[in-house]
């Protein structure tokens, strides 16, 4: 029902590229140009400045961007609510989830959701927590799921699951005999940690700060971009890793890893939904309600 020209404009404005908008919307570049020209003719103003091979929004373009985002979101909400009157739930829901959540929490849950709502087109963007929040602010996703404890003021967070970080070693490591270490001993152990920007590292840094310890005080051998990379790395080293307890449940059962307690260091955290303030779409609400209903099974 919504004006496709607004979708075209929004894609060009966000990407600042006619070519990328063409690829994103699966239409030809001449068609993209035609839709933009129609909007410029309708409002008798230029929406983009052509600067060589680059483009930039004009003041008119910035105004249209502000309104088109709101208009298209209203269309999406209208479509959802009208279909809900007929007991239908359909439309597009773009999710973004931090690495730990997307790998170890969401897959079985998503399977249940699409089984219950087969007419919903669901997509998932994967990245660390900062990347998910950026995608949300750039309107590339409708709803995010993040870990960690850092909260941005222009975003709305709501908890849906509790988690804990633990220190682990491989059972082939010479440190497998350890059951507990002190925080001072932790500073001497060679560590492999998640990358900067990850919610996992945020929690560790904050927990250490309560003991007046900085990240630079640790013996960090490597930062890796995923928990799976850390687990594989630990198979071939005597390093210790710090990961979500949810990410190693199978390995603990199989006897491949061992948890080493760190005396006095609490690394509890929450997995949270994150959305733009006041902009939760109807499908986002359905997804969050579904998660709240099934969170004990995740």
C-alpha positions as CSV (number, residue, x, y, z in Angstrom):
1,X,0.0,0.0,0.0
2,X,2.9,2.4,0.8
3,X,4.4,4.6,-2.0
4,X,7.3,2.6,-3.4
5,X,9.0,5.9,-4.4
6,X,9.5,6.6,-0.7
7,X,11.1,3.2,-0.2
8,X,13.4,4.0,-3.1
9,X,14.3,7.4,-1.7
10,X,14.9,6.0,1.7
11,X,17.3,3.4,0.3
12,X,19.2,5.9,-1.7
13,X,19.4,8.3,1.2
14,X,20.7,5.7,3.6
15,X,23.2,4.3,1.2
16,X,24.0,7.6,-0.6
17,X,24.2,5.5,-3.7
18,X,21.8,4.7,-6.5
19,X,23.7,1.5,-7.3
20,X,23.4,0.2,-3.7
21,X,19.7,1.1,-3.6
22,X,19.2,-0.8,-6.8
23,X,20.9,-3.9,-5.3
24,X,19.0,-3.6,-2.0
25,X,15.6,-3.2,-3.7
26,X,16.2,-5.6,-6.6
27,X,15.2,-3.1,-9.2
28,X,17.2,-1.6,-12.1
29,X,19.3,1.6,-11.6
30,X,17.3,3.5,-14.3
31,X,14.1,2.7,-12.3
32,X,15.7,4.0,-9.1
33,X,16.6,7.2,-11.0
34,X,13.1,7.5,-12.4
35,X,11.5,7.3,-9.0
36,X,13.8,9.9,-7.5
37,X,13.1,12.2,-10.5
38,X,9.3,11.8,-9.9
39,X,9.7,12.8,-6.3
40,X,11.8,15.8,-7.2
41,X,9.2,16.8,-9.8
42,X,6.4,16.3,-7.4
43,X,8.0,18.6,-4.7
44,X,9.7,20.9,-7.3
45,X,13.1,20.6,-5.5
46,X,16.3,18.6,-5.7
47,X,16.7,15.9,-3.1
48,X,20.3,15.1,-3.8
49,X,23.4,17.0,-4.7
50,X,25.5,15.3,-7.3
51,X,29.2,15.6,-6.4
52,X,31.2,13.8,-9.0
53,X,30.7,10.1,-8.3
54,X,29.1,10.8,-4.9
55,X,25.8,12.2,-3.8
56,X,24.6,14.0,-0.7
57,X,21.2,15.0,0.7
58,X,20.0,18.5,0.2
59,X,18.1,20.3,2.9
60,X,14.9,19.2,1.1
61,X,16.2,15.6,1.0
62,X,16.9,15.7,4.7
63,X,13.4,16.9,5.4
64,X,11.9,14.1,3.2
65,X,14.1,11.6,4.9
66,X,12.8,12.5,8.3
67,X,9.2,12.2,7.1
68,X,9.5,9.1,4.9
69,X,11.0,7.1,7.8
70,X,8.0,7.9,9.9
71,X,5.5,7.4,7.1
72,X,6.8,4.0,6.1
73,X,6.9,2.9,9.7
74,X,3.3,4.0,10.1
75,X,2.4,2.0,6.9
76,X,4.1,-1.1,8.4
77,X,2.2,-0.7,11.7
78,X,-1.1,-0.1,9.8
79,X,-0.6,-3.2,7.7
80,X,0.1,-5.3,10.8
81,X,-2.9,-4.1,12.7
82,X,-5.3,-4.4,9.8
83,X,-4.2,-8.0,9.3
84,X,-4.4,-8.7,13.0
85,X,-8.1,-7.9,12.8
86,X,-8.5,-10.9,10.5
87,X,-6.3,-13.0,12.8
88,X,-3.4,-12.7,10.4
89,X,0.1,-11.9,11.3
90,X,2.3,-11.1,8.3
91,X,4.9,-8.6,7.0
92,X,8.6,-8.2,7.3
93,X,10.6,-8.2,10.5
94,X,14.3,-7.4,10.3
95,X,16.2,-8.6,13.4
96,X,19.7,-7.9,14.5
97,X,21.5,-9.9,17.2
98,X,24.9,-9.9,18.9
99,X,27.1,-12.9,18.1
100,X,26.5,-14.9,21.3
101,X,22.7,-14.5,21.1
102,X,22.5,-15.3,17.4
103,X,24.6,-18.4,17.7
104,X,23.5,-19.9,21.0
105,X,20.1,-18.5,21.9
106,X,18.0,-17.6,18.9
107,X,18.1,-20.5,16.4
108,X,15.7,-22.9,18.2
109,X,13.5,-19.9,19.2
110,X,13.4,-18.6,15.6
111,X,12.3,-22.0,14.4
112,X,9.3,-21.9,16.8
113,X,8.4,-18.4,15.7
114,X,8.3,-19.0,12.0
115,X,6.3,-22.2,12.6
116,X,3.7,-20.2,14.5
117,X,3.8,-17.2,12.1
118,X,4.6,-18.6,8.6
119,X,3.5,-15.5,6.8
120,X,6.2,-13.3,8.5
121,X,9.3,-12.7,6.5
122,X,12.1,-12.8,9.0
123,X,15.7,-11.8,8.5
124,X,18.6,-11.7,10.9
125,X,21.7,-9.5,10.9
126,X,24.6,-10.7,13.0
127,X,27.3,-8.6,14.6
128,X,28.6,-7.5,18.0
129,X,26.4,-5.4,20.3
130,X,27.7,-2.0,19.0
131,X,27.2,-3.1,15.4
132,X,23.6,-4.1,16.1
133,X,22.9,-0.8,17.8
134,X,24.3,1.1,14.9
135,X,22.2,-0.9,12.4
136,X,19.1,0.0,14.5
137,X,20.0,3.7,14.5
138,X,20.5,3.5,10.7
139,X,17.1,1.8,10.3
140,X,18.6,-1.2,8.7
141,X,16.9,-3.4,11.3
142,X,13.6,-3.1,13.2
143,X,14.6,-4.8,16.5
144,X,17.9,-5.7,18.1
145,X,19.0,-8.3,20.7
146,X,22.2,-7.3,22.5
147,X,24.3,-8.4,25.4
148,X,26.5,-6.3,27.8
149,X,25.7,-3.5,30.1
150,X,26.3,-0.3,28.1
151,X,23.1,1.6,27.3
152,X,22.8,4.3,24.7
153,X,20.4,7.1,25.7
154,X,18.4,7.3,22.5
155,X,17.6,3.6,22.5
156,X,15.1,1.6,24.6
157,X,16.2,-1.6,26.3
158,X,14.1,-4.4,27.8
159,X,15.6,-7.6,29.4
160,X,14.5,-11.0,28.2
161,X,17.1,-13.4,29.5
162,X,19.9,-13.6,32.1
163,X,23.4,-14.8,31.3
164,X,26.8,-15.3,33.0
165,X,30.3,-15.1,31.8
166,X,32.7,-17.8,33.0
167,X,36.5,-18.5,32.6
168,X,37.2,-21.7,30.8
169,X,40.2,-23.9,29.8
170,X,40.4,-26.9,27.5
171,X,40.7,-30.2,29.3
172,X,44.0,-30.8,27.5
173,X,45.4,-27.5,29.0
174,X,48.0,-27.7,31.8
175,X,45.6,-25.4,33.7
176,X,42.9,-28.0,33.8
177,X,43.8,-28.9,37.4
178,X,42.7,-25.4,38.5
179,X,39.4,-25.1,40.3
180,X,39.6,-21.5,41.4
181,X,41.9,-18.6,41.0
182,X,42.1,-15.1,42.6
183,X,41.7,-11.9,40.6
184,X,45.4,-11.2,41.0
185,X,46.1,-14.6,39.5
186,X,43.8,-13.8,36.7
187,X,46.0,-10.9,35.7
188,X,48.9,-13.3,35.1
189,X,47.1,-16.0,33.1
190,X,47.3,-15.7,29.3
191,X,43.9,-14.9,28.1
192,X,41.9,-14.9,24.8
193,X,39.0,-12.5,24.8
194,X,36.2,-11.2,22.5
195,X,36.9,-8.2,20.4
196,X,36.3,-4.5,21.4
197,X,32.7,-3.5,20.9
198,X,31.4,-6.9,22.0
199,X,29.0,-7.1,24.9
200,X,31.1,-9.9,26.4
201,X,34.1,-7.6,26.7
202,X,32.0,-4.7,28.1
203,X,30.9,-6.9,31.0
204,X,34.4,-8.1,31.8
205,X,35.8,-4.6,31.7
206,X,33.0,-3.3,34.0
207,X,33.4,-6.3,36.4
208,X,37.2,-5.6,36.6
209,X,36.7,-1.9,37.3
210,X,34.9,-2.7,40.5
211,X,38.2,-4.2,41.6
212,X,40.3,-1.2,40.3
213,X,41.7,-3.4,37.5
214,X,42.0,-2.2,33.9
215,X,42.0,-4.3,30.8
216,X,45.6,-3.4,30.2
217,X,46.5,-5.1,33.5
218,X,45.5,-8.5,32.0
219,X,47.8,-10.7,30.0
220,X,45.7,-10.7,26.9
221,X,47.3,-12.8,24.1
222,X,44.6,-12.3,21.5
223,X,41.2,-10.7,20.8
224,X,38.9,-12.8,18.6
225,X,35.7,-11.9,16.8
226,X,33.5,-14.8,17.9
227,X,33.1,-17.2,20.7
228,X,33.5,-20.1,18.3
229,X,36.9,-18.8,17.4
230,X,37.8,-18.6,21.1
231,X,36.7,-22.2,21.6
232,X,38.7,-23.5,18.7
233,X,41.7,-21.4,19.8
234,X,41.6,-22.9,23.3
235,X,41.9,-26.4,21.8
236,X,45.5,-25.7,20.8
237,X,46.7,-23.5,23.6
238,X,47.1,-23.2,27.4
239,X,45.3,-19.9,27.4
240,X,42.1,-19.2,29.3
241,X,39.0,-17.8,27.7
242,X,36.1,-15.9,29.1
243,X,32.8,-16.7,27.4
244,X,29.0,-17.0,28.0
245,X,28.1,-20.1,30.0
246,X,25.4,-20.7,27.3
247,X,28.0,-21.0,24.6
248,X,29.8,-24.0,26.1
249,X,27.0,-26.1,27.6
250,X,27.6,-28.9,25.0
251,X,31.4,-28.8,25.5
252,X,31.1,-29.0,29.3
253,X,28.8,-32.0,29.0
254,X,31.2,-33.7,26.6
255,X,34.1,-33.0,28.9
256,X,36.0,-30.8,26.5
257,X,36.1,-27.7,28.7
258,X,36.3,-26.9,32.4
259,X,35.1,-23.8,34.2
260,X,37.6,-22.1,36.5
261,X,36.0,-20.0,39.2
262,X,37.4,-16.5,39.7
263,X,37.1,-15.7,43.4
264,X,35.1,-12.5,44.0
265,X,34.5,-11.6,40.4
266,X,30.9,-11.5,39.4
267,X,30.2,-11.4,35.6
268,X,26.4,-11.5,35.4
269,X,24.7,-9.8,32.5
270,X,21.4,-9.5,30.7
271,X,20.4,-10.2,27.1
272,X,18.1,-7.4,26.1
273,X,15.8,-6.3,23.3
274,X,16.7,-2.9,21.9
275,X,14.6,-0.6,19.8
276,X,14.4,3.1,18.9
277,X,12.5,5.1,21.4
278,X,8.8,5.1,20.5
279,X,9.3,3.2,17.3
280,X,8.6,-0.4,18.0
281,X,6.6,-1.9,15.1
282,X,3.7,-4.2,15.5
283,X,5.7,-7.2,14.5
284,X,8.5,-6.2,16.9
285,X,5.9,-6.3,19.7
286,X,4.7,-9.7,18.6
287,X,8.3,-11.0,18.6
288,X,9.0,-9.6,22.1
289,X,5.8,-11.0,23.5
290,X,6.6,-14.4,21.9
291,X,10.1,-14.3,23.5
292,X,8.6,-13.4,26.9
293,X,6.3,-16.4,26.7
294,X,9.0,-18.9,25.7
295,X,12.1,-17.4,27.4
296,X,12.2,-20.3,29.9
297,X,12.7,-22.7,27.0
298,X,15.6,-20.8,25.4
